[in-house]
Amino acid sequence: MAGIYNKGRTRRSGSVLDWATLLAVFSVIAVAATVLGGSDPLQGSAVVVDGDSLEVEGNRIRLEGLDAPEYRQTCSRFGEQVACGKMARNHLRQLIGNREVVCTSQGIDKYDRYLAVCKAGDTNLNEAMVRDGWAVAYGDHDMLEAEARRAKRGLWAGRFEEPSDWRKDHSGELSGNQGTGFNPWRSARRLVAGVIEWLKSLL
């Protein structure tokens, strides 16, 4: 007698293994979300280290998407050297004032600092530092940098060395807690952003 095939009951060998694999995948995703920014915001009083680094309740934080001059870095303005690193740090302090800072982590850098977007009240500190000209765009905020450059704000009022280049030239003077490395697309993005900003000024 021929066997009877019941199409309504398809055999699923290894279904337990499938569920175990799926559970493992979700567990990994949950852990990754926590480590890479899915945790609660970092909130509290801030201690400003330099123009793109701060500490909030003991947590070391690097502002994501920008690169500010190092604390000991100097720049040229009207033919004179100015302490632009200290000026950038002071500007970040002024933006924060006496307000608490709320930072949303985007991940962890190689120095075990949180890469984060931080706000003091309604002020987005990452955007403000670039828009005010005291940090250069690094992976984000290219249009804000173009705006600051066109208006000659902050660093753009004079001449300065890229913070990443300055770190390379002064690597022996740094403690190793800095660094974003070289981004080969940065110049291209700036050129495009600059052209767009120039076109906007013509409208």
Secondary structure, DSSP 4 states (H G I P E B T S, - for coil): -PPPP-TT----TTHHHHHHHHHHHHHHHHHHHIIIIISPPEEE-EEEEETTEEEETTEEEEETTEEPPPTT--EEETTEEE-HHHHHHHHHHHHHTTS-EEEEEEEE-TTSPEEEEEEETTEEHHHHHHHTTSSEESSS-HHHHHHHHHHT-GGGGSB---HHHHHHHTGGGS-S-------TTHHHHHHHHHHHHHHHHH-
